[in-house]
Amino acid sequence: MRCPAKFVWLILWTVCVAEEKPCGHPGDTSFGSFHLAVGTQFEYGAKVVYTCDEGYQMLGEINFRECDTNGWTNNIPLCEVVKCLPVTEPENGRIVSGALEPDQEYTYGQVVQFQCNAGYSLDGPKQIHCSAGGVWSGDKPKCVGISCTPPNILNGYPIISKEIYKANERVQYKCSAGFEYSERGETICTASGWAPVPSCVEITCDPPHIPNGFYTPESNRYRTGDRITYHCKEGFYPEIQGNVARCTGNHWSPAPRCTLKPCSRPVIKHGKLYYDYRGYFPANVGQYFYYYCDHNFVTPSRRSGDYLTCKRNGWSAEVPCLRQCIFDYLEHGHNSYSAKKYLQGETVRVQCYPGYSLPDNQDTLLCTENGWSPPPKCILVKTCAKSDIEIENGFFSENIFTYPLNKQTQYKCKPGYVTADGATSGLITCLQSGWSARPVCIKSCDAPLPENARIKSDGTWFKLNDTVDYECQQGFESRNGDTAGSIVCGEDGWSDKPACYERECITPGIKSYLDAEPKHNKFKVGGVLKFHCRERRVMLGADSVQCYHFGWSPNLPTCKAGQVKSCAPPPQLLNGEVKETQKGEYQHSEVVEYVCNPRFLMKGSHKIQCVDGEWTTLPVCIEEERTCGDIPDLNHGYVRHSAPPYHHGDSVEFGCNASFSLVGPRSITCISGKWTQLPQCFATDKLKKCKASKIFASEGNLLDKTEFDHNTNQSYKCRGKSESKYSVCINGVWDPRVSCKEEVLNSCPPPPQIPNAQDMTTTVNYKDGEKISILCQENYIIQDGEEIVCKDGRWQSVPRCVEKIPCSEPPEIDHGTIQSPGSAEERREMFEPKKYAHGTRLSYTCEDGFEISEKEIICHMGKWSSLPQCVGRPCAPPPEIQNGAVAQEKDSYLYGEEVTYSCDEGFGIDGPASIRCLGEKWSHPPECINTDCFDLPTFNDAVVIGPKKPSYKSGEQVTFKCLQYFQLEGPNTIRCIKSRWIGKPACRDVSCVNPPSVENAVILDKRSRYQPGERARYECIEPYALYGDVEVMCFNGSWTKPPQCKDSKGKCGPPPPIDNGDTTSFPLPVYPPGTVVEYQCQSYYELEGSSSIKCENGQWSEPPKCLDACVVSEEMMRKHNIELKWTLGKKLYSRTDDTIEFRCRQGFYRRTPLHTFRVTCQQGKLAYPTCG
């Protein structure tokens, strides 16, 4: 077959391929694998290469097979395991595992382990293995003899030393002075060296544990010979004399210990101990002694005698005997006719007769160690005259020339002068020593009136040379460019006026493709900068901005090249809606206007604009809660169909009576609590006519009359204009004004974003006359109006949003109180310093008999409005009393006015002689009683000293004394005060009989009766031992606790000490079995476990623990910016498991969760919350 030349090889190739055939699988080999080296399938021309696994080697040199026309070439290669040469035992050693017959080879992976004979150690690997290369992993080790060089012992040395030590040889060693063995005093030579490692450690003492004490210096360890000085807490003292301990070989000598401090012999001022206790001091804690007080002195429990007890902090009570003062008569003053007893330090208020007073015009008596101070005697007082005093720059305002004691008079200062406390008038009082003070009128300046600034002072007046600082409001500065300054009060007033002036705006940086006009470097506040884009770019943003006191607003626009995006329908407005019908799509720069629902007021821009696919910021509709009051009356008119209440947006319509016509809008609307302007009703026959305008004729309009009636609608055309204009005659005036001048309405830039006001980002321009209502952010209040107005092409009357300032606690008023808050939270806050938010209203109420001027005060920017006053109501004539009367009685008395009663002959005043008008009622009137005393009273176990009389005059006194074995309690005298006996002496049996019996004991020299303070002594019968006090004492008719006589077996030593606590009684050197001892903790420490321990079998039971208290200090709270929620103190102690509440300091906010501000004390530890 012949083919064209260009097809020959193609055909031949095709024929060859068609005749190829596969060879099948080439075959696997044990312990090996193969891979295709040539070709991708087992077919003609393919080649496979074999490899052996790790640890195996190939027999022969051919490692491949090829596929030809007859199948696979060569035989399958074989793999055999790799072998290593035989291993022999080392000299002085042996093979312990893996050993084979001598001269036998080892296969791959086999391991041989070696071990040396006793006294030898391996020098080389402990084991070797046969590797994949047929060689051993390491050389065979050697066995060498074990030896050690002499040990190197820090702070020690061997007792006997040589150069070399053989295996298991021992070395004994000693430590240097001040050191000891760490384990033992010998070491053994081993294959790994000396064991155990010989070492000497320094002999030290651990830090001592001293309950109820502390020591210096502090260290983690102390060397032998080191000393410490220890000190005991208050109420404790070193157990042995001296307070120094020394470290002597692992312990302290003497052992430092703090025990309860004993009490020395007490010194009792104005009192004595019963009998002589000289041998009983110093006394242990818990011991007590009976004492008695001198005449006119009593114990704190108001008795003549009592116990003195030795406690941990000394004797109790600190002042054993106090003066007792008896108030039973006030000379020239009002008396109560019943003697009252007062202890040293107590006071009593008294009232003298008119014209009398205590010395130095006092009204209080103080019971002192030496009796009443001042003495209970009212002395005649002198009067004060105006001629005794002069007032520089002032004058008296009353025409009275002489004033009695305690009478006040008013003086006034000349204009420009004030009193020392800043008032225009003051008061001085006539005292026993003369006028209370010299009246002073000093030069002053009233509080300055700042202009665009804030005075940094709350003062309402200032003295000569006082300096006042001020700071400018935001956006303002002084003439010299500063934002703060100061002025001084001088003879001619303030040195300068605190005035600040608006800042200027520097022309902002203009971005590319944007032009701005006019081209100035800076602008006054109110200046407008207008923009346009170059190169047919589209403007995004406001086309103009305005300069304000806070800078330029709104933000500058940008210029975009290319297409701008359209907007979807405008977003919904809560409580409002779009004014016109909505479309499906809005183009760039289209504007949509919103209106609020009825009763809602719009805040912010009521127009939004589509800017490159996005709408500008929505306004907000807020509910206007203010309602309008009654509809104002319309003269000659009436209201059509209306009913209150009138909410924001509600309208009412008016009509006029017959023969009257309405001028103005037919309805008025309630806007933010106020009605819009009211129309008027004019008599129809009195309505004025409108004269025809010259424009009606000059502009080509037909003119057929010269006057037009009220309410006539007249049309006219202007030259060159096709459309008609209209005007209505309203009571002689055309509305709108007839004019053919083109009205040019300027437009304002988009409204500004006022600092601290709602977000008002918009790009819409507004026309002259349009207004926008501003809403401040939360906690800010608007000032200088609530609206901005577009006028003459710029925004006018821009308000400010200033932070609301709270008020401090409201002041109190005389005879009035603030009504209590209602909630539990508010009642709890009444006990804390509180701030009242701006706008808070508080009400006052007056006491009975008083009427209030105004009930409420209001907090406005940190200050309360004027306080109300509670004015007392007048009184009717005073009540009548038997055997007495009031001189010169009147029909009516002013609040605070006094009247004085006088008694008939033979009678005396019982109670205050004067009463006062207290607002529609009088204070309690006195009585007139007979003043002599009869029938001297008797008292049990007491007798009168001296002769008795049938009657006694007022002021006379009688003295009593007690019988034997009885003791006086209280005063020993009674006094006749205006027909009444004052005083009641009491005699009490204070002796004791039959001392308490004690088992296994006898009483020495036993008697039938004992005086207070006498003792009975006990003695135990052998072989019993005495535990407790050997004596009992008679005290107030009772015996003190007796001792015990018990077997001495199983006795215990002193009870163990505990940290932050101690036993309630002074520890004894020995205690009988079964004794129970009580413990108590120091203040604010919590006792854990049983408070008592018991002596059993010579051992005390487990003592309790005193858990640490928690201490919160001012420093820790300041670090975490927190303060205590309910406590005003600087430091708080809390027991374990007590809860402490915190809050953030003013101006800081929580940085940790709320629950962390309620913290529980856990054994002295607190987890503090954090504010930032």
DAZI-V548649 format. One line per field, one symbol per residue. burial: b if it has 24 or more other ideal C-beta (glycine too) atoms within 12 Angstrom, else e. A space follows every 10 residues. Layout:
burial->???
This chain:
burial->eeeeeeeeee eeeeeeeeee eebeebeebe ebebeeeeee ebbbebbbbb ebeebbbbee eebbbbbeee ebebebbebe bbbbeebebb eebebeebee eeeeebbbeb bbbbebeeeb bbeeebebbb eeeeebbeeb bebeebebee bebeebebee eeeebebebb bebebeeebe beeeeebbbe beebeeebbb ebbebeebeb bbbebeeeee ebeeebbbeb ebbebbbbbe eebebebeee ebeebbbbbb bbbeebebeb bbbbeebeeb eebbbbbbbb bbbeebbbbb eebbbbbbbb bbeebbbebb bbbbbbbbbb ebbbbbbebb bbbbeeebeb bbbbebbbee bbbebbbeee ebbbebebbe beebebeebe beebbbeeee eebebbbbbb bebeeebbbe ebebbbebeb bbeebeeebb bbbbbeebeb ebbbbeeeee bbbeebbbeb ebbbbbbbee eeeebebebe eeebeeebeb bbbebeeeee eeebebeeee eebebbbbbb bebeeeebbb bbbbbbbbbb bbbbbbbbbb eeebeebeeb eebebbbbee eeeeebebbb bbbbebeebb bbbbbbbbbb bbeebbbbbb bbebeeebee beebeebebe eeeeebbbbb bbebebeeeb bbbeeebbbb bbeebbebbb bbeeeebeeb ebbebbeeee beeeeeebeb beebebeeee eeeebebebb beebeeebeb eeeeeebbbb bbbbbbbbeb bbbbbbeeeb bbbbbbeeee bbbeebbbbb eebbbbbbbb bbebebbeeb eebebbebee eeeeeeeeee eeeeebebeb ebebebeeeb ebeeeebbbe eeebeeebeb ebbebeebee beebebeeee eebebeebbb bebeeebbbb bbbbbbbbbe ebbebbbbbb bebeebeebe ebeeeeeeee ebebebbbbb ebeeebbbbb bbbbbbbbbb bbbbbbbbbb bbeebbebee bebeeeeeeb bbbbbbbbeb eeeebbbbbb bbbbbbeebb ebbbbbeeee bbebbbbbbb bbbbbbbbee bbeebebebb bbebbbbeee eebbbeeeeb eebbbbbbbb bbeeebbeeb bbbbbeeeee ebbbbbebeb bbbbeeeeee eeeeeebebe beeeebebbe be
